[in-house]
Amino acid sequence: MSKIAINLREAILESGLADGMTISFHHHLRNGDMVMNMVMDEIAQMGIKDITIHCSSIMDVHAPLLEHIKNGVVTGLEASYIGPAVGRELSKGILEKPVIFRTHGGRASDVINGKCHIDVAFIAASAVDREGNCTGKIGPAAFGGMGYAVADAKYANYKIAVTDYLVEEVLLDASIQAKDIHKLVVVDQIGDPDGIVSSTTQVTRSPTRLKIAEDTLKVMTAAGYVKSGLKFQTGAGGVSLAVAKYLRDKMLKENIRGDFCLGGITGYMVQMLHEGCFEQLLDAQCFDREAIRSLNEDPNHVELTSSKYASPTDPTSYVNELDVVILGATEIDLNFNVNVHTDSYGRIMGGSGGHSDAAEGAKLCIIVAPLMRGRISVIRDRVTTISTPGSCIDVLVTEYGIAVNPNKPELRQALVDAGVKVMDIEKQYEVSLNLAGKPAAIRRGEKEVALVVYRNGEIIDRIYNTIV
């Protein structure tokens, strides 16, 4: 019996989707995703309401969800990240129930352990064979690995694969197996390739940010981690990639070969792999075309599930093996708590993703950020929202100095002994006050618009509606 549905509506009907159920999506297509909007439009036309969307991330391209919220089609959202186009409207309190934020690892864990129940999973795949084997590595909308969809494919009640590239040959290297797919739908287009790849994967040219990157490498070196066997994760932002550049130069010069580079993978990481800086790339998601190509061709570029990447209940997850992780911050406070969920006005514009997972798992967690963004300091006496607790953060590096968490006196002494200049976070905060003054308190209402659930399942903070 063929798994191929005539159209999306037939697949939804056969799934038994009804009012009040929970559906899921993954975000590997990022800002080029067409699947979530396509599915939600069809659900709305079918008259189904009171749906909870449980997805790995909601991007700006998903702004049409706002109309479905207003019409009662969508009444619940659970995600690891929500971009500003949707987040700022949610911050006004338009959703009756609070958004549930989880980390990438926490989401996978809760799906696998049954804490999160998914009725129907809609799984975008850039290529699918007639049996239902799925991959994201080939096809016109190729996006790389499918790690964030694997838990959904195994544990949702009903799974629908959505593709624009049906292949006749069996996909032997499938990310999701045919046995985990109930129905397959072929559509005109699942994603826009120009929106799938990230626009941030360039090394910064800013002298200020390059200084931050240079100082970060000094911290890593003084702490004793820049050596053979290094296990490393960094982001796709300009400063993070600059850290990778300086690290690459040092590794090549001193013939240092690391074990693996983990997380979101860029073409720069692919270059480091090919130059011998690392034995493997362990890929939670691909950020650009070079990473997608590499995952499809290089056996040392390995696809991970989100559970294997960062689950707090999987003792073999790779974040627990990290030596160093480089992360960003919207805000950091005097207790080293970090905010990546809201802007400084309290409006939702992000989420933890794997931030908290990697921060807790790594031996050395470094936050890199300019002290000032415009006229707003990155350092606060208390962050607007706690995303990652200060107990997981070891160092803050800004262009003004290197601040070490007081809970890490041995690390601070190691930096001092190596001749690295340390400037306590309180001193950097004073500099920011002299530059821009103390910001006015933001106005927030009493309605909970989101709950920030830490990777261990505990609510670490609550986000309230903004008042303009």
C-alpha positions in Angstrom: 0.0 0.0 0.0 1.4 3.4 -1.0 2.3 5.9 1.6 2.0 8.8 -0.8 -1.0 11.0 -0.1 -2.8 12.8 -2.9 -2.3 16.1 -1.1 -1.7 17.6 2.3 -5.4 17.6 3.2 -5.7 13.8 2.7 -2.6 13.2 4.9 -4.1 15.4 7.6 -7.4 13.6 7.4 -5.8 10.2 7.7 -3.8 11.3 10.7 -7.0 11.9 12.6 -5.9 15.4 13.6 -8.7 17.1 15.6 -9.4 20.1 17.8 -7.1 20.4 20.8 -4.3 18.2 19.6 -0.5 18.9 19.4 1.5 19.0 16.2 5.2 19.5 15.6 7.7 20.9 13.1 11.5 21.2 13.0 13.5 24.3 12.0 16.3 23.0 9.8 14.8 25.1 6.9 15.2 28.2 9.1 14.0 31.4 7.5 13.3 29.6 4.2 10.7 27.3 5.6 7.4 27.0 3.8 6.1 23.8 5.4 4.8 25.2 8.7 2.8 28.0 7.1 1.5 25.6 4.4 0.3 23.1 6.9 -1.3 25.7 9.2 -3.1 27.3 6.3 -4.6 23.9 5.4 -5.5 23.1 9.0 -7.3 26.5 9.2 -9.2 25.8 6.0 -10.3 22.5 7.4 -11.9 24.2 10.4 -9.6 22.6 13.0 -8.9 24.8 16.0 -7.2 24.9 19.4 -3.9 23.5 18.1 -0.7 23.5 20.1 2.4 23.8 18.0 5.5 22.1 19.5 8.5 22.9 17.3 12.2 23.2 17.7 12.2 26.9 16.6 9.8 29.5 15.2 11.5 31.9 12.7 10.5 35.3 11.3 9.1 33.6 8.2 6.4 32.1 10.4 4.8 35.4 11.1 1.5 34.2 9.5 1.1 32.2 12.7 -0.1 35.4 14.3 -3.3 35.4 12.3 -3.9 31.8 13.2 -3.5 32.7 16.9 -5.9 35.6 16.6 -8.5 33.2 14.9 -8.2 30.5 17.5 -6.6 28.0 15.2 -3.4 28.0 17.4 -3.8 28.3 21.1 -0.4 27.0 22.4 3.2 27.3 21.4 6.2 25.3 22.6 9.7 26.0 21.2 13.4 26.4 21.8 13.6 29.7 20.0 11.1 32.3 18.7 12.3 35.1 16.4 11.2 38.8 16.9 8.6 38.9 14.2 6.4 36.5 16.1 8.0 37.0 19.6 7.3 40.7 19.9 3.6 40.2 19.2 3.4 37.3 21.7 5.0 39.7 24.2 1.8 41.7 24.0 -0.2 38.8 25.4 -2.1 37.8 22.3 -1.8 34.1 23.2 -4.1 32.9 26.0 -1.6 30.3 27.4 2.0 31.1 28.1 4.6 30.0 25.5 6.7 27.1 26.8 10.4 27.6 26.1 12.8 24.6 26.3 16.4 24.0 25.4 17.2 21.9 22.3 18.4 19.1 24.5 15.5 19.5 27.0 13.0 19.4 24.2 14.4 16.1 22.8 14.5 14.6 26.3 10.9 15.5 27.1 9.7 14.1 23.8 11.6 10.9 24.2 10.6 10.5 27.9 6.9 11.2 27.2 6.7 14.5 29.0 5.8 16.1 25.7 3.1 14.4 23.8 2.9 15.0 20.0 -0.2 13.8 18.1 1.0 14.5 14.6 4.5 15.4 13.4 5.0 17.2 10.1 8.5 16.4 9.0 10.0 18.5 6.2 12.6 16.5 4.1 14.5 17.7 1.1 14.3 14.2 -0.4 12.1 11.2 0.3 11.9 7.8 -1.4 8.6 6.0 -2.0 9.0 3.9 1.1 9.2 7.1 3.2 13.0 7.2 4.0 13.9 10.9 4.5 17.0 13.0 4.2 17.9 16.7 4.2 21.2 16.3 2.4 20.1 16.3 -1.3 17.4 18.0 -3.4 16.6 21.6 -4.4 15.9 22.6 -0.8 18.7 20.6 0.8 19.4 21.8 4.4 21.7 19.2 5.9 21.0 17.0 8.9 17.6 16.3 10.4 18.6 15.8 14.0 15.9 18.0 15.5 13.1 15.9 13.8 14.3 12.5 14.9 12.7 12.4 18.3 9.4 13.5 16.7 9.7 10.8 14.0 10.1 8.1 16.6 7.7 9.2 19.3 4.8 11.2 17.8 1.6 9.2 17.3 1.5 9.9 13.6 4.2 11.2 11.2 3.8 12.9 7.9 6.8 13.6 5.7 6.6 16.6 3.4 8.9 17.0 0.5 9.4 18.5 -2.9 11.8 15.9 -4.2 10.5 12.3 -4.5 13.3 9.9 -5.5 12.8 6.5 -7.1 15.9 4.9 -5.6 16.0 3.8 -2.0 17.7 6.3 0.3 20.3 4.1 2.0 21.8 7.0 4.0 18.4 8.3 5.3 18.3 10.4 8.5 14.8 9.2 9.3 13.8 5.6 8.4 10.7 4.6 6.4 9.3 2.6 9.4 8.9 5.9 11.3 6.8 7.6 8.6 3.0 6.9 8.1 2.3 9.2 5.1 4.2 11.1 2.5 3.1 14.3 0.8 4.8 15.8 -2.3 4.4 19.6 -2.6 5.7 22.2 -5.0 8.3 23.7 -2.7 9.2 23.0 1.0 11.7 25.9 1.3 13.5 28.8 -0.2 17.3 28.0 -0.5 18.2 31.6 0.0 16.4 31.6 3.4 17.7 28.2 4.5 21.3 29.3 4.8 22.3 31.7 7.5 23.2 35.2 6.7 25.6 35.5 9.7 28.3 33.1 8.8 31.1 35.6 8.2 34.1 36.4 10.3 33.7 39.9 11.8 35.9 42.7 10.4 35.2 45.1 13.3 38.4 45.9 15.2 36.4 46.0 18.4 35.0 42.5 17.9 38.3 41.1 16.6 39.9 42.2 19.9 37.2 40.3 21.8 38.1 37.2 19.7 41.8 37.6 20.3 41.3 37.9 24.1 39.0 34.9 24.0 41.8 32.8 22.5 44.1 34.1 25.3 41.6 32.8 27.9 41.3 29.4 26.2 45.1 29.1 26.0 45.8 30.3 29.6 43.1 27.9 30.9 45.1 25.0 29.2 42.5 23.9 26.7 44.2 24.7 23.4 46.0 21.4 23.0 45.6 18.2 21.0 42.3 16.4 21.8 40.4 19.7 22.1 36.6 19.4 22.0 35.1 22.7 20.9 31.9 24.4 20.1 31.3 27.9 18.8 28.4 29.7 17.1 27.9 31.2 13.6 28.1 34.8 14.6 30.9 37.1 13.5 32.8 37.2 16.8 32.4 33.5 17.4 33.8 32.8 13.9 36.7 35.2 14.5 37.5 33.1 17.6 37.5 30.0 15.4 39.8 31.9 12.9 42.4 32.7 15.6 42.1 29.2 17.0 42.7 27.7 13.5 45.8 29.8 13.0 47.2 28.7 16.3 46.4 25.0 15.8 48.0 25.0 12.3 51.1 26.8 13.5 51.6 24.5 16.6 50.4 21.3 14.9 47.5 20.9 17.3 44.8 18.4 16.3 41.5 18.5 18.2 39.0 15.7 18.6 35.8 17.3 17.4 34.0 20.5 16.7 30.3 20.4 17.8 27.0 22.1 17.2 25.9 24.2 14.3 28.4 23.8 11.5 29.6 26.4 9.1 31.9 26.3 6.1 34.6 27.7 8.3 34.4 24.6 10.5 34.5 22.5 7.3 37.7 24.2 6.3 39.2 23.5 9.7 38.3 19.8 9.4 40.0 19.6 6.0 43.1 21.3 7.2 43.5 18.8 10.0 42.5 21.0 13.0 39.8 18.5 14.1 39.2 14.8 13.6 35.4 15.2 13.2 32.6 17.6 12.8 29.6 16.5 15.0 26.7 18.3 13.3 23.5 19.3 15.1 22.5 21.5 12.1 24.1 23.0 9.0 24.3 26.8 8.7 25.5 27.3 5.1 25.8 25.6 1.8 29.4 24.4 2.3 28.4 22.6 5.5 25.4 21.0 3.7 27.8 19.8 0.9 30.3 18.5 3.4 27.8 16.5 5.4 26.7 14.8 2.3 30.2 13.9 1.2 32.6 13.6 4.1 32.4 10.6 6.4 34.2 12.6 9.1 31.3 15.1 9.1 28.7 13.3 11.3 25.0 14.0 11.7 23.7 14.0 15.3 20.2 13.8 16.7 19.3 16.6 19.1 19.2 14.0 21.9 22.8 12.8 21.1 23.8 16.4 20.8 22.5 17.8 24.1 19.9 15.8 26.0 20.3 16.2 29.8 18.9 12.6 30.3 21.3 11.0 27.8 24.6 10.5 29.6 26.4 10.1 26.3 25.3 13.4 24.8 28.3 15.3 23.3 27.8 18.6 25.2 29.0 16.7 28.3 32.4 16.1 26.6 33.0 19.7 25.5 36.2 21.4 26.7 35.3 24.9 25.5 32.1 26.5 24.2 31.9 30.1 22.9 28.4 31.7 23.3 26.8 35.1 22.9 24.4 37.1 25.1 21.7 39.7 24.8 22.4 40.6 28.4 24.6 39.3 31.3 24.2 40.4 34.9 26.6 40.8 37.8 25.9 37.2 38.9 26.8 36.0 35.3 23.2 35.0 34.5 22.6 35.3 30.7 19.6 36.4 28.8 19.1 35.2 25.2 15.3 35.1 25.2 14.2 38.8 25.3 15.6 42.1 24.3 16.3 44.8 27.0 12.7 45.9 26.7 11.4 42.5 27.7 10.1 41.5 24.2 10.7 37.9 23.1 13.3 37.8 20.3 15.2 34.5 20.7 15.5 31.6 23.0 18.1 29.3 24.5 18.4 26.8 21.7 21.5 24.8 22.7 22.9 27.8 24.8 22.1 26.3 28.3 22.9 22.8 27.2 26.4 23.6 26.0 27.0 26.0 28.8 26.3 23.4 31.5 28.1 20.7 29.7 31.4 22.4 28.8 34.4 22.6 31.1 34.9 26.2 30.0 32.0 28.4 28.9 33.0 31.8 27.6 30.4 34.6 26.7 31.6 37.0 24.0 29.8 40.3 23.5 30.5 44.0 22.9 30.0 46.0 26.1 27.6 48.4 24.4 25.1 47.8 21.6 24.0 51.2 20.6 23.4 53.0 23.9 22.5 49.8 25.8 24.9 47.9 28.0 25.2 44.2 27.7 25.8 44.1 31.5 22.9 44.6 33.8 22.5 44.5 37.6 19.9 41.8 36.8 19.1 40.4 33.4 15.6 41.0 32.0 15.2 37.2 31.6 17.3 34.4 32.9 18.0 31.9 30.1 21.3 30.3 31.4 22.1 30.5 35.1 25.4 32.2 36.1 26.6 28.9 37.7 27.2 27.6 34.1 29.2 30.7 32.9 32.9 31.0 33.5 34.1 34.1 31.6 32.7 37.2 30.0 34.9 38.8 27.3 34.1 42.3 26.0 36.3 44.8 24.3 36.9 46.4 27.7 38.2 43.4 29.5 38.0 39.8 30.7 35.7 39.1 33.6 35.9 35.7 35.5 33.0 34.4 37.5 34.0 34.7 41.2 33.0 31.0 41.6 36.1 30.2 39.5 39.0 31.5 41.5 41.4 28.9 40.1 40.6 30.0 36.6 41.1 33.6 37.5 44.5 32.8 39.0 45.5 30.8 35.9 44.7 33.8 33.7 46.6 36.2 35.9 49.6 33.8 36.1 49.6 33.7 32.3 49.7 37.5 32.1 46.1 37.9 30.9 44.6 41.1 32.1 41.4 40.6 34.1 38.8 43.2 34.6 36.0 42.3 37.0 32.4 42.4 35.7 31.5 45.1 38.3 34.3 47.4 36.8 33.0 46.8 33.3 29.5 47.6 34.5 30.7 50.9 35.9 32.3 51.7 32.5 28.9 51.1 30.8 27.1 53.3 33.3 29.6 56.1 32.6 29.1 55.7 28.9 25.3 55.5 28.8 23.9 55.8 32.3 21.6 53.4 34.0 18.7 52.3 31.8 15.1 53.0 32.9 13.2 50.1 34.3 11.0 48.4 31.7 7.2 48.4 32.1 5.7 44.9 32.2 2.2 43.7 33.0 1.0 40.8 35.1 0.1 38.3 32.4 2.6 35.5 31.9 3.4 35.3 28.2 6.1 32.6 28.4 7.8 30.2 30.8 11.5 29.5 30.5 12.0 25.8 31.2 15.6 24.9 32.0 17.1 21.7 30.6 16.3 19.8 33.8 12.6 20.6 33.5 12.5 23.4 36.1 11.0 26.8 35.4 14.0 29.1 35.6 12.1 32.4 34.7 8.8 33.8 33.7 8.2 36.4 30.9 5.4 38.9 31.4 3.6 41.0 28.8 5.2 44.2 27.7 3.5 47.6 28.1 4.4 50.2 25.5 
